[in-house]
Amino acid sequence: MFHLFKDTKNLAPKEAYENLKSDHSITLLDVREAYEYKSGHIQGALLLPVGEIEREIKKLNLDKDALLYVYCQSGVRSKSACSKLVKLGYHNVYNLGGISSWPYEVIRSFE
């Protein structure tokens, strides 16, 4: 099972935070479910549940060389999502891990 994630590059929250502040070309993907996203997500994150990646990623019209940062709740789904994205031909995919280890502000959506 480990071999599935060999192409995944990990990124620490501090590095991601700094990069997101300075590089607005980064696409930040939250691969949790909608109710989790609403309970708290990183500013600028797009919701793309891991189970919908193959079907929905094309709607984002991202270049295969786009810089993608991916996170979930604890890091398990984001690893799976990164693997799927790499298999779909995306080259610059980084696993941010889980929002549970994100020490910075999160946005909450209430409906």
C-alpha positions, 0 to 999 in steps of 0.5 A, a space after each residue: 500500500 505504501 507504494 501508492 503514495 511514493 510520488 506524494 510530496 509533503 509540505 509543512 503547515 508553516 511552509 504552506 502558509 508562507 507560500 500561500 501568502 506570497 504565491 497566488 497561483 497556488 490552488 488549495 484543495 480541501 478534499 473533505 466532505 462539504 459539512 467538514 468544509 463548512 465547519 472550518 477550512 483554510 482561506 482560499 481553499 476549494 472544496 473537492 471531496 476525495 471521492 469526486 476528484 476523477 469526475 470533478 477536477 476537470 471543471 476547475 480547468 487546471 493546467 497539469 503543471 498547476 501548483 496544487 496543495 491538498 489537505 483533509 482532516 488528518 492527512 489520510 484522505 489528502 494522501 489518497 487525493 494526491 495519489 489520484 491527482 498524480 495518476 491523472 497527470 498533475 505534476 506539482 501536487 503537495 500533501 499539506 496533511 490535515 487541517 487538524 495540524 494547521 495552526 493558523 486561522 480557519 474560515 467557518 461557513 454557516 448556512 
